[in-house]
Amino acid sequence: MNRVRAGWCETPNPVNPRQVARVSLDPRQVDAIVFWSKNPAPMIERLEELDRMGFRYYFQFTLNDYPRLLEPKIPDIGDRIDTFLALSRRLGPLRVVWRYDPIVISNMTPPAFHKERFAQIARELEGATHRVMLSIVALYRKTERRLASLAKEGFCLDRCAVTSREMTDLLEGIARVARAHRMEPFTCAQDAGRSDAPIPPGRCIDESLVNRIWSLNLPYRKDPSQRRLCRCCVSKDIGLYDTCIHGCAYCYSTSNLACAQERYREHNPFSPAIWNNEQAGHPRNSG
């Protein structure tokens, strides 16, 4: 919020921290903000100020119901559903998108687990959102390493499930449930070329949704900096890796929880970036 009030922020390149981008947060230059969160509750009291400043924004709200072993530090599912419903009442169902991702198949979270949990959450959210984004866990090395470390707790990842017929059946079932609860299902950065893909590909940063909500005419241009299968339109990501302390075992954006916790402790709300990177030339008390 301090950066919004200042009208700009800085974002270090995650590969080269000395390379820092300055991003305008002037509402006259921002088409829309897409908030991405498992727990946006702290933002609710800030929305009135964003509205007064003239910002357009919507939320991608990740809502699963995994065992604590996989999601150790996020609020209880009931609290998060309450937050989702409160956001939807405040903004309307088009501006709160449900993310059921990533889908992790394991001995503790088999397809039957997802069918049951998805249906339960969908019942709770009916009328509060019009779309749901789905994706299968991306097994980066750091993700596989973190999930493998849970073997001592009895967790066993099913790596073959990603390309199995069982996964296709699961997605088909989820799609049917979503539509029954008046939600349009889309996939996020999945292989849309498969002839048996049961859910159409979608865009999380979606200019067509912005156009629909605010009657704009923004053009579509695929963001070339994203993964090949990502269909998101061009945007500026002002987040930063290794700054989330939720500690989710499947996370791709936190490679080291201890590093994230240290950066969280070091966070300076008056810094131009989320984490004050002195190597990039940010003095600790800069405004």
C-alpha positions as CSV (number, residue, x, y, z in Angstrom):
1,M,0.0,0.0,0.0
2,N,2.9,2.3,0.6
3,R,4.1,1.7,-2.9
4,V,0.6,2.3,-4.3
5,R,0.6,5.6,-2.5
6,A,4.0,6.5,-3.8
7,G,2.9,5.6,-7.4
8,W,5.7,3.2,-8.2
9,C,7.7,0.2,-7.0
10,E,10.9,-1.6,-7.8
11,T,11.3,-5.3,-8.7
12,P,14.7,-7.0,-8.8
13,N,15.3,-9.6,-11.5
14,P,15.1,-13.0,-9.8
15,V,18.1,-14.2,-11.9
16,N,20.2,-11.0,-11.7
17,P,19.3,-9.1,-8.5
18,R,21.4,-6.1,-9.6
19,Q,19.0,-5.6,-12.5
20,V,16.1,-3.7,-11.0
21,A,12.9,-2.7,-12.9
22,R,10.9,0.4,-11.8
23,V,7.2,-0.3,-12.3
24,S,4.5,2.5,-12.4
25,L,1.6,2.1,-9.9
26,D,-0.1,5.2,-11.2
27,P,-3.8,4.2,-11.6
28,R,-3.8,6.1,-14.9
29,Q,-1.1,3.8,-16.2
30,V,-2.3,0.5,-14.7
31,D,-5.0,-1.4,-16.7
32,A,-5.7,-3.7,-13.8
33,I,-4.0,-5.4,-10.8
34,V,-4.3,-9.1,-10.4
35,F,-3.8,-10.2,-6.7
36,W,-2.7,-13.8,-6.3
37,S,-3.1,-15.2,-2.8
38,K,-4.0,-18.2,-0.5
39,N,-5.0,-15.7,2.2
40,P,-6.1,-12.2,0.9
41,A,-7.9,-11.5,4.2
42,P,-5.4,-8.7,5.2
43,M,-6.2,-6.9,1.9
44,I,-9.9,-6.5,2.5
45,E,-9.6,-3.5,4.7
46,R,-7.4,-1.8,2.0
47,L,-9.8,-2.2,-0.8
48,E,-11.7,1.0,-0.1
49,E,-8.5,3.0,-0.6
50,L,-7.7,1.3,-3.8
51,D,-11.3,2.1,-5.0
52,R,-10.9,5.7,-4.1
53,M,-7.7,5.9,-6.1
54,G,-9.4,4.5,-9.2
55,F,-7.7,1.1,-9.5
56,R,-9.3,-1.8,-11.3
57,Y,-8.4,-5.2,-9.7
58,Y,-9.4,-8.8,-9.3
59,F,-8.3,-11.7,-7.2
60,Q,-6.9,-15.2,-8.1
61,F,-7.7,-16.9,-4.8
62,T,-6.0,-20.3,-4.3
63,L,-8.2,-22.6,-2.3
64,N,-7.4,-26.2,-1.7
65,D,-8.1,-28.4,1.4
66,Y,-4.8,-30.3,1.7
67,P,-3.5,-32.1,4.8
68,R,-1.3,-29.9,7.1
69,L,1.7,-31.9,5.9
70,L,1.4,-30.1,2.5
71,E,0.1,-26.7,3.7
72,P,1.4,-26.2,7.2
73,K,0.9,-22.5,7.8
74,I,-2.2,-21.3,6.0
75,P,-5.5,-20.6,7.8
76,D,-8.1,-23.3,8.3
77,I,-10.2,-24.1,5.2
78,G,-13.4,-22.7,6.9
79,D,-11.7,-19.3,7.5
80,R,-10.4,-19.1,3.9
81,I,-13.9,-19.9,2.5
82,D,-15.3,-17.1,4.7
83,T,-12.7,-14.8,3.3
84,F,-13.6,-15.9,-0.3
85,L,-17.3,-15.2,0.4
86,A,-16.5,-11.8,2.0
87,L,-14.4,-10.8,-1.0
88,S,-17.2,-11.9,-3.4
89,R,-19.8,-9.9,-1.6
90,R,-17.5,-6.9,-1.7
91,L,-16.4,-7.2,-5.3
92,G,-18.8,-9.5,-7.1
93,P,-18.2,-13.1,-8.4
94,L,-16.4,-12.1,-11.6
95,R,-13.6,-10.4,-9.6
96,V,-12.8,-13.4,-7.4
97,V,-11.5,-16.4,-9.3
98,W,-11.1,-19.7,-7.5
99,R,-7.9,-21.5,-8.1
100,Y,-7.9,-25.2,-7.3
101,D,-4.2,-25.8,-7.8
102,P,-1.9,-27.5,-7.9
103,I,-3.4,-30.9,-8.0
104,V,-1.0,-33.3,-6.2
105,I,-1.7,-37.0,-6.5
106,S,-0.2,-39.1,-3.7
107,N,-1.1,-41.9,-1.3
108,M,-2.5,-39.2,1.0
109,T,-4.3,-37.2,-1.8
110,P,-5.5,-39.8,-4.4
111,P,-8.0,-38.9,-7.1
112,A,-10.9,-39.8,-4.7
113,F,-9.6,-37.2,-2.2
114,H,-9.7,-34.4,-4.9
115,K,-13.2,-35.4,-6.1
116,E,-14.5,-35.2,-2.6
117,R,-12.7,-32.0,-1.5
118,F,-13.4,-30.1,-4.8
119,A,-17.1,-31.0,-4.6
120,Q,-17.3,-29.8,-1.0
121,I,-15.6,-26.5,-1.7
122,A,-17.6,-26.0,-4.9
123,R,-20.9,-26.3,-2.9
124,E,-19.6,-23.6,-0.5
125,L,-18.6,-21.2,-3.3
126,E,-21.6,-21.6,-5.6
127,G,-22.7,-18.1,-6.7
128,A,-19.6,-16.5,-5.2
129,T,-17.4,-17.1,-8.3
130,H,-18.0,-17.8,-12.0
131,R,-14.8,-19.5,-12.9
132,V,-12.2,-22.0,-11.5
133,M,-8.6,-22.4,-12.6
134,L,-7.0,-25.8,-12.4
135,S,-3.5,-27.0,-12.8
136,I,-1.5,-30.2,-12.1
137,V,1.6,-29.8,-9.9
138,A,4.8,-28.9,-11.8
139,L,7.6,-31.1,-10.6
140,Y,10.5,-28.8,-10.6
141,R,13.7,-30.2,-8.9
142,K,13.1,-28.1,-5.8
143,T,9.4,-29.2,-5.6
144,E,10.3,-32.9,-6.0
145,R,13.1,-32.5,-3.4
146,R,10.7,-30.9,-0.9
147,L,7.9,-33.5,-1.5
148,A,10.4,-36.3,-1.3
149,S,11.5,-35.1,2.2
150,L,8.0,-35.9,3.4
151,A,8.6,-39.6,2.9
152,K,9.6,-39.9,6.6
153,E,6.0,-38.7,7.4
154,G,4.5,-41.5,5.2
155,F,3.9,-39.3,2.1
156,C,4.5,-40.8,-1.3
157,L,4.1,-38.7,-4.5
158,D,2.5,-40.4,-7.5
159,R,4.7,-39.0,-10.3
160,C,3.0,-41.0,-13.0
161,A,-0.4,-39.6,-12.3
162,V,0.3,-36.4,-14.2
163,T,0.0,-38.1,-17.6
164,S,-2.3,-41.0,-16.7
165,R,-5.8,-41.7,-17.9
166,E,-6.8,-41.5,-14.2
167,M,-5.9,-37.8,-14.2
168,T,-8.0,-37.2,-17.3
169,D,-10.9,-38.9,-15.6
170,L,-10.4,-36.7,-12.5
171,L,-10.4,-33.5,-14.5
172,E,-13.5,-34.6,-16.4
173,G,-15.2,-35.2,-13.0
174,I,-14.1,-31.9,-11.6
175,A,-15.3,-30.1,-14.7
176,R,-18.7,-31.6,-14.4
177,V,-18.9,-30.6,-10.7
178,A,-17.8,-27.1,-11.5
179,R,-20.4,-26.6,-14.2
180,A,-23.1,-28.0,-11.9
181,H,-22.2,-25.2,-9.5
182,R,-22.3,-22.5,-12.2
183,M,-18.6,-22.2,-12.6
184,E,-16.6,-22.3,-15.8
185,P,-13.5,-24.5,-15.5
186,F,-10.2,-23.6,-17.1
187,T,-6.7,-25.1,-17.0
188,C,-3.6,-23.0,-16.2
189,A,-0.5,-23.7,-18.3
190,Q,-1.5,-27.3,-19.1
191,D,-1.1,-29.1,-22.4
192,A,-4.1,-27.9,-24.3
193,G,-3.1,-29.8,-27.4
194,R,-4.2,-33.2,-26.0
195,S,-7.3,-34.4,-27.8
196,D,-8.7,-35.8,-24.6
197,A,-8.2,-32.6,-22.5
198,P,-11.6,-32.2,-20.7
199,I,-11.1,-28.6,-19.7
200,P,-10.3,-25.6,-22.0
201,P,-7.1,-23.7,-21.4
202,G,-7.5,-20.3,-19.7
203,R,-5.6,-17.2,-18.8
204,C,-5.0,-16.1,-15.2
205,I,-3.9,-12.6,-16.2
206,D,-6.8,-12.2,-18.6
207,E,-7.5,-9.1,-20.5
208,S,-10.8,-10.5,-21.7
209,L,-12.0,-10.7,-18.1
210,V,-10.9,-7.1,-17.5
211,N,-12.7,-6.0,-20.6
212,R,-15.8,-7.8,-19.5
213,I,-15.9,-6.4,-16.0
214,W,-15.0,-2.8,-16.9
215,S,-16.2,-2.5,-20.5
216,L,-12.7,-1.9,-21.9
217,N,-11.1,-3.0,-25.2
218,L,-7.7,-4.1,-24.2
219,P,-5.8,-6.2,-26.8
220,Y,-4.4,-9.6,-26.2
221,R,-0.7,-10.3,-26.5
222,K,0.8,-13.4,-24.9
223,D,3.5,-12.7,-22.3
224,P,6.7,-13.9,-23.9
225,S,8.5,-14.1,-20.5
226,Q,6.1,-16.9,-19.2
227,R,6.2,-20.6,-19.8
228,R,5.4,-21.9,-23.3
229,L,1.9,-23.2,-22.2
230,C,1.0,-20.1,-20.2
231,R,-1.6,-18.0,-22.0
232,C,-1.5,-15.0,-19.7
233,C,-1.3,-11.6,-21.4
234,V,1.6,-9.3,-21.0
235,S,2.0,-8.0,-17.4
236,K,4.5,-6.8,-14.8
237,D,5.1,-9.2,-11.9
238,I,6.0,-7.2,-8.8
239,G,6.3,-10.2,-6.6
240,L,9.5,-11.9,-5.6
241,Y,10.6,-15.5,-5.0
242,D,11.5,-16.7,-1.5
243,T,9.3,-14.2,0.3
244,C,6.3,-16.3,1.2
245,I,6.3,-18.1,4.6
246,H,3.3,-20.4,4.2
247,G,5.7,-23.3,3.7
248,C,3.6,-25.3,1.3
249,A,5.5,-28.4,0.3
250,Y,4.5,-28.2,-3.4
251,C,5.5,-24.5,-3.8
252,Y,7.6,-23.6,-6.9
253,S,8.3,-20.0,-5.8
254,T,10.0,-20.7,-2.5
255,S,13.1,-22.8,-2.8
256,N,14.3,-22.2,0.8
257,L,11.8,-21.6,3.6
258,A,14.5,-20.3,6.0
259,C,15.5,-17.8,3.3
260,A,11.9,-16.7,2.9
261,Q,11.5,-16.3,6.7
262,E,14.6,-14.2,6.9
263,R,13.4,-12.0,4.1
264,Y,10.1,-11.7,5.8
265,R,11.8,-10.5,9.0
266,E,13.9,-8.1,7.0
267,H,10.9,-6.6,5.1
268,N,10.9,-2.9,5.3
269,P,7.5,-1.4,4.4
270,F,9.3,1.8,3.3
271,S,11.5,0.0,0.8
272,P,10.6,0.4,-2.9
273,A,10.7,-3.5,-3.3
274,I,9.1,-6.3,-1.3
275,W,12.5,-7.4,-0.1
276,N,15.1,-4.7,0.5
277,N,18.0,-6.0,-1.7
278,E,21.0,-4.0,-0.7
279,Q,23.1,-5.6,-3.4
280,A,20.8,-3.9,-5.9
281,G,21.6,-0.5,-4.2
282,H,18.5,-0.1,-2.0
283,P,19.4,1.7,1.2
284,R,17.5,0.0,4.1
285,N,15.4,3.1,4.9
286,S,14.7,4.3,1.4
287,G,11.3,5.7,0.6
